[in-house]
């Protein structure tokens, strides 16, 4: 499973929700494969599209800083296959494609192993 960060086997019609909720996820090298599922990046605990602050941290860290998150910024490459992608307020998702800068291989159909590139909405 080299090159796979997250993988979910489609199961019937059920849609699952996966979340990357971290302020320190700058390096995600590999493929997130959730073709029938949803992926949320950022601190959105209640699903409203906004970052949710942690009330226990308010005294040690300003509320505005709690929602800042850079995901994938220092990754050589990341590929995301998902049904729906949500990036919450305060989160920045960077998808790099420098495949030769990593020893982690891209799966067939991704990056340099793909004959066709598609961006879909």
PEDA-V774221 format. One record per residue. N is the residue number from 1. RES is the residue in one letter. SS is DSSP state (helix for helix, strand for strand, loop for the rest). Layout:
[[N & RES & SS] [N & RES & SS]]
This chain:
[[1 & X & loop] [2 & X & loop] [3 & X & loop] [4 & X & strand] [5 & X & strand] [6 & X & strand] [7 & X & strand] [8 & X & loop] [9 & X & loop] [10 & X & loop] [11 & X & loop] [12 & X & loop] [13 & X & loop] [14 & X & loop] [15 & X & loop] [16 & X & loop] [17 & X & strand] [18 & X & strand] [19 & X & strand] [20 & X & strand] [21 & X & loop] [22 & X & loop] [23 & X & loop] [24 & X & loop] [25 & X & strand] [26 & X & loop] [27 & X & loop] [28 & X & loop] [29 & X & loop] [30 & X & strand] [31 & X & strand] [32 & X & strand] [33 & X & strand] [34 & X & strand] [35 & X & strand] [36 & X & strand] [37 & X & strand] [38 & X & strand] [39 & X & strand] [40 & X & strand] [41 & X & strand] [42 & X & loop] [43 & X & loop] [44 & X & loop] [45 & X & loop] [46 & X & loop] [47 & X & loop] [48 & X & loop] [49 & X & loop] [50 & X & loop] [51 & X & loop] [52 & X & loop] [53 & X & loop] [54 & X & loop] [55 & X & helix] [56 & X & helix] [57 & X & helix] [58 & X & loop] [59 & X & loop] [60 & X & loop] [61 & X & loop] [62 & X & loop] [63 & X & helix] [64 & X & helix] [65 & X & helix] [66 & X & helix] [67 & X & loop] [68 & X & loop] [69 & X & strand] [70 & X & strand] [71 & X & strand] [72 & X & loop] [73 & X & loop] [74 & X & loop] [75 & X & loop] [76 & X & loop] [77 & X & strand] [78 & X & strand] [79 & X & strand] [80 & X & strand] [81 & X & strand] [82 & X & strand] [83 & X & strand] [84 & X & strand] [85 & X & strand] [86 & X & strand] [87 & X & strand] [88 & X & loop] [89 & X & loop] [90 & X & loop] [91 & X & strand] [92 & X & strand] [93 & X & strand] [94 & X & loop] [95 & X & loop] [96 & X & loop] [97 & X & strand] [98 & X & loop] [99 & X & helix] [100 & X & helix] [101 & X & helix] [102 & X & loop] [103 & X & loop] [104 & X & loop] [105 & X & loop] [106 & X & loop] [107 & X & loop] [108 & X & loop] [109 & X & loop] [110 & X & loop] [111 & X & helix] [112 & X & helix] [113 & X & helix] [114 & X & loop] [115 & X & loop] [116 & X & loop] [117 & X & loop] [118 & X & loop] [119 & X & loop] [120 & X & loop] [121 & X & loop]]
